[in-house]
Structures are given as C-alpha cells and as structure tokens.
Amino acid sequence: MILTSGLLLSNARAAFEALVGRPSEFVRTPKTNESARPIGRDQAVYGLPELAVGVGLLGFGLAEEPATVPFLALVIGGLVGFGVLQILDGRRMERARMGPPG
C-alpha cells in the first residue's frame, strides 16, 4: 500500500495530461544502466512534488489534527519514499551520464 500511494501524483499527472490532450511520448523503463538520452530539466527535478506533498501533509496533519497522522502514515510514507527514491535515481543517472571522474 505504501508503494502504490507513492504513485499517487505521478498517475494523477499522467491522467490530467491525457484529459487535456497534451501529447507525450511513452518511455519504457531501461533494461540496463545506460541512458539512451540525456536527462532533461523535467527529469532532474522529478520526485520533488511527491516529496513536497508528503512533507506538507505530515506538517498539516501535525498542526491541525495530530490524531490523523497514524492513519495518513501510509500515504505520507509512500509519497516521501517515492520522492526520495526518484531524486536519488535521477542523481545516479546524471552521474552515470557524465561518466567516471578523471
């Protein structure tokens, strides 16, 4: 349940783009560690919205009604975890694209 709640914003973003007719390419998950194309600006900051919403939801829950935080823990954990993992993955891909130092 934590993993699927982390996909909340990504799926909502994709559905909204489809509803408004915004064309976007289908990008498959790479089968190796190599990236076929350079990382763009959109991919470099991917994960920040999920992280921000998760932290914001935690702050709002603690400030307004602390008793709700245990019930929201799955959603908060999923959003924060998904955001952090995407940010780390983007950094790893950027380092791989730049090559070894030296």
C-alpha positions in Angstrom: 0.0 0.0 0.0 2.9 2.4 0.7 4.4 1.9 -2.8 1.1 2.5 -4.6 0.3 5.6 -2.6 3.7 7.0 -3.7 2.5 6.8 -7.3 -0.5 9.0 -6.5 0.9 12.2 -8.0 2.6 10.5 -11.0 -0.7 8.8 -12.0 -2.7 11.9 -11.4 -0.3 14.0 -13.5 -0.5 11.4 -16.4 -4.3 11.3 -16.2 -4.6 15.1 -16.3 -2.2 15.4 -19.3 -4.3 12.8 -21.1 -7.5 14.7 -20.3 -6.2 18.0 -21.6 -4.7 16.3 -24.7 -1.1 17.1 -24.0 1.0 14.8 -26.2 3.8 13.0 -24.5 6.0 10.1 -25.6 5.8 6.7 -24.0 9.2 6.0 -22.4 10.0 2.4 -21.4 11.9 1.5 -18.3 15.6 1.0 -19.4 16.7 -2.6 -19.2 20.3 -1.7 -18.5 22.0 1.1 -16.5 22.7 3.1 -19.6 20.5 6.0 -20.5 19.8 6.4 -24.2 19.2 10.1 -23.9 20.4 12.9 -21.7 18.4 13.9 -18.6 16.3 16.9 -19.2 15.2 19.5 -16.7 11.8 17.8 -16.1 13.6 14.5 -15.2 16.2 16.2 -13.0 13.6 17.5 -10.6 11.2 14.6 -10.8 10.3 13.4 -7.3 10.2 16.9 -5.7 6.4 17.2 -6.0 5.9 13.9 -4.2 8.4 14.8 -1.5 6.8 18.2 -1.0 3.3 16.9 -0.8 4.3 14.1 1.7 6.1 16.5 4.0 3.3 19.1 3.6 0.7 16.5 4.5 2.7 15.5 7.6 3.1 19.1 8.7 -0.6 19.8 8.1 -1.6 16.7 10.0 0.6 17.6 12.9 -0.5 21.2 13.0 -4.2 20.7 12.6 -5.1 17.2 13.9 -2.3 15.1 15.2 -4.6 12.1 15.8 -4.9 11.7 12.0 -1.2 11.2 11.3 -1.2 7.5 12.1 -4.0 7.0 9.6 -2.2 9.0 7.0 1.2 7.4 7.7 0.8 5.0 4.7 0.2 7.9 2.2 2.8 10.1 3.8 5.4 7.3 3.8 4.6 6.4 0.2 4.9 9.9 -1.1 8.1 10.8 0.8 9.7 7.4 0.0 8.7 7.7 -3.7 10.0 11.2 -3.9 13.3 10.5 -2.3 13.9 7.4 -4.4 13.2 9.3 -7.6 15.5 12.1 -6.6 18.3 9.6 -5.8 17.7 7.7 -9.1 17.9 11.0 -11.0 21.2 11.8 -9.4 22.5 8.3 -10.1 21.5 8.6 -13.7 23.1 12.1 -14.0 26.4 10.7 -12.6 26.3 7.7 -15.0 25.7 10.1 -17.9 28.6 12.3 -17.0 31.0 9.3 -16.7 33.6 8.5 -14.2 35.7 11.4 -12.8 39.1 11.9 -14.0 
